[in-house]
Amino acid sequence: MHFTFRVALAGSLLAAASTIQAQGAALQPPAEPGWWRSHANSTGFTDALASLGLSTDDLARSPSDGADQANNLADPLHWLRRTLRIYSAEDSGVFHIPVTESHANGRDRNTTQGKNSHFALPYTLDRGESMVLKVPADLPAGVGCAAAVGTGPSLLHETGAQGIRPGTTTFVAPAKGVVIVTCQDPSKDMPFYGHDVEVTVLSGGAPMPMYVFGVTPASAWKAIATSPNVMGTVVTFSGRTRSSIAAPKAARAKDADIGRLMREQLVTSVVYDVVNGYDGTNLFALPTQGLVAANYDKCCSSAGGLGVVNIGFPGRPSASTSWGEWHEFGHQNQQGWGWGGLGEVTVNIYSLAACQLFRGDVPPKNCHGQLAYLERRPDAVRHFIDSGQQYTFSAGGLNEFKKLGLFAQIDFSYPKVMPHLGKTYRTAFNYGDNGGIFRTSQQKIDWFVIEASRAAGRDLSLFFDRWGLVYGAAARQAIASMHLPEP
């Protein structure tokens, strides 16, 4: 996967965005030239811009480009602007909570693990304490909001969910925890994608230090890292990831470059969207508005339902991310086209993409020691065919890192294939309405070899044969009927 993000290795600073545009996305409200000016004097905002390799001078120099980036779903600036909408008025108790899709719809539309839809507010409540919340009387039709408390060391137990009615609602905490709020649209056509709901805290709750990328000055991190909340954790928000860090680990990270960590979390999520073909061109190409909930208290796994990644690797959190984090976040993005036995294989398509972004076009062995056999080169597919090597992908005998080579070689040679697979599969799956055509692993393999050849513009039959990937005669004929040249 090749990206147009430019990363300055000296400071690992993001300086430009991908070229994917959000065509037809219902962004509300769209960014206009100069959208950032009301934040220009905010140190939190300028710190975040600096982490992304930008400045207010850059935005002022080309206002239309700044607006285009903020309206581009595949640009970190878009998600930074969303964060500003959510949290920039937090001092007055006003929050703009993004409308997310329901868990089931999000899982079925994206064919991935379900994401977290609860945004943390910088308040805690003890058991029996109350908070008065207000939402507009003209709440969009069908959209429902609810409050709960995040309990446990990871804040992943959403306890005591209570609906927030149009007007004012008194939420009573059934347990001690951090206040979390969700606003969801249960419809599949997502008419309110990109919209948000203004939620105002009128009274109640104890203020909680929380690091929000784009709002909180980087200089405040040391104090926040050493001021855990009532749950004994420190909460951060990078734009698309809500992290919970146990107090001892947060204290050890008090001198870390928090801006860099937040930037890497955010940019990783955008890169994974690019890998999956979220280009905004149809309903199935809109990236999720939901969150990943990162837990530094446990290691090392990923789970659906709550969008959980357990990334408490030794020495984490630190200023930079590495293979472990890339891998677990990758699990949250794996697409449904993967067939049985690929759970620990295709996940590392994302790990390699993150490695390339942050470390440059290094040999894959510099990303993970198990990839010494793999060579990053634009003619990787042809080179493999010419090598005369023969593998037994379907018959067995290959570990997950060796199997990754099939997908990586396609990606190195034909970077349009992975985005095509993701977008085309989601569209064909259609919320599971067409799930019958993808019920078996063999159906998925046959679909994969056809669509990979189509997107590559090359007949990849010989490549798949050399890898020992077994596919059906009908799929072979379908590839032949496209009359594509060899790699």
Secondary structure, 3 states (H helix, E strand, C coil): CCCCCCEECCCCEECCCCCCCCCCCCCCCCCCCCCCHHHCCCHHHHHHHHHCCCCHHHHHHCHHHHHHHHCCCCCHHHHHHHHHHHHCCHHHCEEEEEEEECHHHHHHHHCCCCCECCEEEEEEECCCCEEEEEECCCCCCCCEEEEEEEECCCCCEEEEEEEECCEEEEEECCCCEEEEEEEEECCCCCCCCCCEEEEEEEECCEECCEEECCCCCHHHHHHHHCCCCCCCEEEEECCCEEEEEEHHHHHHCCCCCHHHHHHHHHHHHHHHHHHCCCCCCCHHHCCCCCEEEEECCCEEEEECCCCEEEECCCCCCCCCCCHHHHHHHHHCCCCCCCCCCCCCCCHHHHHHHHHHHHHCCCCHHHCCHHHCCCCCCCCHHHHHHHHCCCCCCCCCCCCHHHHHHHHHHHHHHCCCHHHHHHHHHHHHHHHHCCHHHHCCHHHHHHHHHHHHHHHHCCCCHHHHHHHCCCCCHHHHHHHHHCCCCCC
